[in-house]
Amino acid sequence: MYKYSVILGNLGNTCDRFCKSYKDNPSTEEMLARAVKIPYVDGIELVGTWDIRPDNVKEMKKRMADYGKTCVSIIPDVFGVQLYGKGSITSSDPAIRQHGLDYLRQMSEVALEMDCKILNLWMGQEGYDYLLTTNYDRKRDWLRDNTAALAQEFSTLKFALEYKPKEPRNFSYHARMADTLLAAIETGCKNVGVCIDTGHGFYAGENVAEAVVLAKRAGDLLFHMHFNDNHGGWDDDMIVGSVHSTIYLDLLYHLKKTGYAGWLSMDQYPYREDATEAIAESISWVRAFEQIVEENFAEIEALVEMNDAVATSKFVRKVLFAK
């Protein structure tokens, strides 16, 4: 079975563009105390500046050790800062680009101190909104060069580029698996790879199982996984299994087939639901899909080779509903 983790902010951050918060936001300490009680959660992802900073890294490391949990990844906050509203390491302002790179260096140093192996880079503000406003080639040069500089300086860390087609920008440079793989490969650094967020893939129109295969073919570049669900039109961050089922079976099958050995991390924002229960429910669904794949791997392999949609439908109905 895989190792499971959760992004700490999922236990408390419930703001959107209409409401500052749907609940009373707990402190980092309260969120951590709640997260560690979720069954099967062995790891925690921390958002840089929100949860972890140079001034509290020793305290957070002790808290994690006391709870017996692993710091799975650190997600630098280059998406929620006003200064980076038109990009951090791709900003047209060289001073802001330098500021962004220095901040990412700081978070990399924090990751090393936390014995954390992954910096998960969701570069949400790296993109554009309007046409005929952006030198696409030059911006991608800056994205490549600054990512490479970071990866070369911190060669013992893995840098997972998390893609999303849009939001907060209308067009993201890391939008889908193919262009994100290109961005990773262009750095020339073997420690730069990709994070798949299932919800981002769904509303990018991707088959996330095929995205796993693409990352494998590109040189085993799938470094991390985020799990959630949505209706396909937006990043709704819902409970896993609340919308999709066969997609997750296909995904878990191909994660096993390609030898993925990383974490399965829950990344959802239960705005109106009890966060602990909603995240626990997601893990329960993923574990159920994982068990189906483990117990029926040979049969799934045969179905894939058979290429018979009716036979596959019968199998899915059997394993999900015992009918």
C-alpha positions as CSV (number, residue, x, y, z in Angstrom):
1,M,0.0,0.0,0.0
2,Y,1.1,3.6,-0.7
3,K,2.0,6.2,1.9
4,Y,-0.6,8.9,2.5
5,S,-0.2,12.5,3.4
6,V,-2.2,15.7,3.5
7,I,-1.6,19.4,2.8
8,L,-1.9,21.1,6.2
9,G,-3.9,24.1,5.0
10,N,-6.7,21.7,3.9
11,L,-7.6,21.5,7.6
12,G,-8.3,25.3,7.8
13,N,-8.0,27.5,4.8
14,T,-11.6,28.0,3.5
15,C,-11.6,31.4,1.7
16,D,-12.7,32.0,-1.9
17,R,-13.4,35.0,-4.0
18,F,-16.8,35.5,-2.4
19,C,-16.3,34.7,1.3
20,K,-13.2,35.4,3.4
21,S,-13.8,32.2,5.3
22,Y,-16.6,29.7,5.6
23,K,-15.3,28.6,9.1
24,D,-13.2,29.8,11.9
25,N,-9.6,29.2,10.7
26,P,-7.6,27.2,13.2
27,S,-4.0,27.9,14.0
28,T,-1.1,25.9,12.4
29,E,-0.7,24.0,15.7
30,E,-4.5,23.2,15.8
31,M,-4.5,22.0,12.1
32,L,-1.5,19.8,12.8
33,A,-3.1,18.3,15.8
34,R,-6.2,17.5,13.7
35,A,-4.2,16.2,10.7
36,V,-2.3,13.6,12.6
37,K,-5.5,12.0,13.9
38,I,-6.7,11.2,10.3
39,P,-6.3,7.4,9.7
40,Y,-3.4,6.4,7.5
41,V,-1.8,9.9,7.4
42,D,1.9,9.4,7.8
43,G,3.1,12.6,6.1
44,I,2.3,16.3,6.1
45,E,2.8,18.9,3.3
46,L,3.6,22.4,4.6
47,V,3.0,25.7,2.7
48,G,5.9,28.0,2.9
49,T,5.3,31.2,5.0
50,W,1.8,30.0,6.0
51,D,3.0,27.0,8.0
52,I,6.8,27.0,7.9
53,R,9.4,29.8,7.9
54,P,13.0,30.2,8.9
55,D,11.9,31.5,12.3
56,N,9.7,28.5,13.2
57,V,11.5,25.7,11.4
58,K,13.1,24.2,14.5
59,E,9.7,24.2,16.4
60,M,7.9,22.6,13.4
61,K,10.5,20.0,13.0
62,K,10.1,19.1,16.7
63,R,6.3,19.0,16.5
64,M,6.5,16.7,13.4
65,A,9.0,14.4,15.2
66,D,6.8,14.3,18.3
67,Y,3.8,13.2,16.2
68,G,6.0,10.7,14.3
69,K,5.1,12.3,11.0
70,T,7.2,13.0,7.9
71,C,7.4,16.4,6.2
72,V,6.6,15.2,2.7
73,S,6.9,18.4,0.8
74,I,7.1,22.2,1.2
75,I,5.0,24.3,-1.1
76,P,6.4,27.8,-1.4
77,D,3.9,30.6,-1.4
78,V,4.6,32.2,-4.7
79,F,0.9,32.3,-5.6
80,G,-0.7,34.3,-2.7
81,V,1.7,37.3,-2.5
82,Q,0.8,40.7,-4.0
83,L,4.4,41.3,-5.1
84,Y,4.1,38.2,-7.4
85,G,0.8,39.2,-9.0
86,K,2.4,39.3,-12.4
87,G,4.8,36.5,-11.8
88,S,7.7,35.7,-9.5
89,I,10.6,34.1,-11.4
90,T,9.0,35.2,-14.7
91,S,8.2,38.8,-13.7
92,S,9.2,41.4,-16.2
93,D,10.8,43.3,-13.3
94,P,14.3,41.8,-12.7
95,A,14.2,42.9,-9.0
96,I,11.0,40.8,-8.5
97,R,12.5,37.9,-10.4
98,Q,15.5,38.0,-8.0
99,H,13.2,38.3,-5.0
100,G,11.2,35.3,-6.1
101,L,14.3,33.2,-6.7
102,D,15.7,34.2,-3.3
103,Y,12.5,33.2,-1.6
104,L,12.5,29.8,-3.3
105,R,16.1,29.4,-2.1
106,Q,15.0,30.2,1.4
107,M,12.3,27.6,1.2
108,S,14.8,25.1,-0.2
109,E,17.0,25.7,2.8
110,V,14.0,25.2,5.1
111,A,13.2,22.0,3.4
112,L,16.7,20.7,4.0
113,E,16.5,21.6,7.7
114,M,13.1,19.8,7.9
115,D,14.7,16.7,6.3
116,C,12.1,17.2,3.5
117,K,12.9,15.7,0.1
118,I,10.5,17.6,-2.2
119,L,9.9,21.2,-2.9
120,N,6.5,21.2,-4.7
121,L,6.4,24.2,-7.0
122,W,2.9,25.3,-7.9
123,M,3.8,28.5,-9.8
124,G,0.3,29.8,-9.9
125,Q,1.2,33.4,-10.9
126,E,3.6,32.3,-13.7
127,G,1.4,32.9,-16.8
128,Y,-0.6,35.7,-18.5
129,D,-4.1,36.9,-18.9
130,Y,-4.3,39.0,-22.1
131,L,-3.1,38.3,-25.6
132,L,-0.4,40.4,-27.2
133,T,1.0,41.3,-23.8
134,T,3.6,38.6,-23.3
135,N,6.8,37.5,-24.8
136,Y,6.1,33.8,-24.4
137,D,9.6,32.7,-25.4
138,R,11.5,35.1,-23.1
139,K,9.2,34.3,-20.1
140,R,9.8,30.6,-20.6
141,D,13.5,31.3,-20.7
142,W,13.3,32.9,-17.3
143,L,11.2,30.1,-16.0
144,R,13.7,27.5,-17.2
145,D,16.8,29.4,-16.1
146,N,15.6,30.2,-12.6
147,T,14.2,26.7,-12.0
148,A,17.5,25.3,-13.2
149,A,19.5,27.6,-11.0
150,L,17.5,26.5,-8.0
151,A,17.8,22.8,-8.8
152,Q,21.5,23.0,-9.4
153,E,22.1,24.8,-6.1
154,F,20.0,22.3,-4.1
155,S,20.9,19.1,-6.0
156,T,19.8,16.8,-3.1
157,L,16.2,18.1,-3.3
158,K,13.5,17.1,-5.8
159,F,11.6,19.9,-7.4
160,A,8.1,18.8,-8.5
161,L,6.4,21.2,-10.9
162,E,2.6,21.1,-10.3
163,Y,0.6,22.0,-13.3
164,K,-2.8,23.6,-13.7
165,P,-4.4,25.0,-16.9
166,K,-5.5,28.3,-15.4
167,E,-6.2,30.2,-12.1
168,P,-5.1,32.5,-10.9
169,R,-3.8,33.4,-14.4
170,N,-5.9,32.8,-17.5
171,F,-3.0,30.9,-19.0
172,S,-0.4,29.0,-17.0
173,Y,3.1,28.1,-18.2
174,H,2.8,24.8,-16.4
175,A,-0.6,24.0,-17.7
176,R,-0.7,20.3,-18.6
177,M,1.6,17.2,-18.4
178,A,3.2,17.6,-21.8
179,D,4.3,21.3,-21.5
180,T,5.3,20.8,-17.9
181,L,7.5,17.8,-18.9
182,L,9.1,20.1,-21.5
183,A,9.7,22.7,-18.8
184,A,11.3,20.1,-16.5
185,I,13.5,18.6,-19.3
186,E,14.6,22.0,-20.5
187,T,16.3,22.7,-17.2
188,G,18.7,19.8,-17.8
189,C,18.4,18.8,-14.2
190,K,17.4,15.3,-13.2
191,N,16.0,16.5,-9.9
192,V,13.3,18.5,-11.7
193,G,10.1,16.6,-12.4
194,V,6.3,16.8,-12.1
195,C,3.5,16.7,-9.6
196,I,0.1,15.5,-10.8
197,D,-2.9,17.0,-9.1
198,T,-5.8,14.8,-10.2
199,G,-8.3,17.7,-10.2
200,H,-6.1,19.9,-12.3
201,G,-5.7,17.1,-14.8
202,F,-9.5,16.5,-14.9
203,Y,-10.3,20.1,-15.8
204,A,-7.3,20.3,-18.2
205,G,-9.2,17.6,-20.2
206,E,-6.4,15.0,-19.5
207,N,-6.6,11.3,-18.7
208,V,-4.4,11.4,-15.6
209,A,-3.5,7.7,-16.1
210,E,-2.0,8.5,-19.5
211,A,-0.2,11.5,-17.9
212,V,1.5,9.0,-15.5
213,V,2.7,7.1,-18.5
214,L,4.0,10.2,-20.2
215,A,6.0,11.1,-17.1
216,K,7.5,7.6,-17.0
217,R,8.4,7.7,-20.7
218,A,10.1,11.1,-20.2
219,G,12.5,9.6,-17.7
220,D,10.6,8.6,-14.6
221,L,9.7,12.3,-13.8
222,L,6.6,11.8,-11.7
223,F,7.8,13.0,-8.3
224,H,4.6,13.6,-6.4
225,M,0.8,13.1,-6.5
226,H,-2.1,15.2,-5.2
227,F,-5.6,13.7,-5.0
228,N,-9.0,15.4,-5.1
229,D,-12.1,15.3,-7.3
230,N,-14.2,17.7,-9.4
231,H,-16.9,17.9,-12.0
232,G,-14.4,18.6,-14.8
233,G,-15.1,22.3,-15.3
234,W,-13.2,23.7,-12.4
235,D,-10.7,23.0,-9.6
236,D,-13.5,22.1,-7.1
237,D,-11.2,20.3,-4.6
238,M,-13.9,17.7,-3.7
239,I,-13.8,14.4,-1.9
240,V,-12.1,11.7,-4.0
241,G,-14.7,9.3,-5.5
242,S,-17.5,11.8,-5.1
243,V,-17.6,12.2,-8.9
244,H,-15.1,9.8,-10.6
245,S,-14.5,6.1,-10.1
246,T,-13.1,4.3,-13.2
247,I,-10.6,7.1,-13.7
248,Y,-9.1,6.4,-10.3
249,L,-8.9,2.7,-11.0
250,D,-7.1,3.4,-14.2
251,L,-4.8,5.9,-12.4
252,L,-3.9,3.5,-9.5
253,Y,-3.3,0.7,-12.0
254,H,-0.9,2.8,-14.0
255,L,0.9,4.1,-10.9
256,K,1.5,0.5,-9.9
257,K,2.5,-0.5,-13.4
258,T,5.0,2.3,-13.8
259,G,6.5,1.7,-10.4
260,Y,5.6,5.0,-8.7
261,A,6.9,4.9,-5.2
262,G,6.1,8.3,-3.9
263,W,3.4,9.7,-1.6
264,L,-0.3,10.0,-2.3
265,S,-1.2,13.3,-0.8
266,M,-4.7,14.7,-0.3
267,D,-5.2,18.2,-1.6
268,Q,-8.8,19.4,-1.2
269,Y,-10.5,22.3,0.5
270,P,-13.6,21.2,2.4
271,Y,-15.2,24.7,2.5
272,R,-18.5,23.6,4.1
273,E,-17.7,20.1,5.3
274,D,-15.9,18.9,8.4
275,A,-12.3,18.9,7.1
276,T,-11.0,16.0,9.1
277,E,-13.8,13.8,8.0
278,A,-13.8,14.9,4.4
279,I,-10.0,14.2,4.0
280,A,-10.4,10.9,5.8
281,E,-13.1,10.0,3.4
282,S,-10.8,10.7,0.4
283,I,-8.1,8.5,1.8
284,S,-10.7,5.7,2.3
285,W,-11.7,6.0,-1.3
286,V,-8.2,6.0,-2.6
287,R,-7.3,3.0,-0.4
288,A,-10.4,1.2,-1.7
289,F,-9.4,1.8,-5.4
290,E,-5.8,0.8,-4.5
291,Q,-7.1,-2.5,-3.0
292,I,-9.2,-3.3,-6.1
293,V,-6.1,-2.8,-8.3
294,E,-3.9,-4.9,-6.0
295,E,-6.4,-7.8,-5.9
296,N,-7.3,-7.7,-9.6
297,F,-4.0,-6.6,-11.2
298,A,-3.7,-9.6,-13.5
299,E,-7.3,-9.3,-14.7
300,I,-6.9,-5.6,-15.3
301,E,-3.8,-6.3,-17.4
302,A,-5.7,-8.8,-19.4
303,L,-8.6,-6.4,-20.0
304,V,-6.2,-3.6,-21.1
305,E,-4.7,-6.0,-23.7
306,M,-8.2,-7.3,-24.7
307,N,-9.4,-3.8,-25.7
308,D,-13.0,-4.7,-25.2
309,A,-15.1,-1.9,-23.6
310,V,-18.0,-4.2,-22.7
311,A,-15.7,-6.6,-20.9
312,T,-14.1,-3.7,-19.0
313,S,-17.5,-2.3,-18.1
314,K,-18.6,-5.6,-16.6
315,F,-15.4,-5.8,-14.6
316,V,-15.8,-2.3,-13.2
317,R,-19.4,-3.0,-12.2
318,K,-18.3,-6.2,-10.6
319,V,-15.5,-4.7,-8.5
320,L,-17.5,-1.6,-7.5
321,F,-20.9,-3.1,-6.9
322,A,-20.4,-6.9,-6.7
323,K,-22.9,-7.3,-9.5
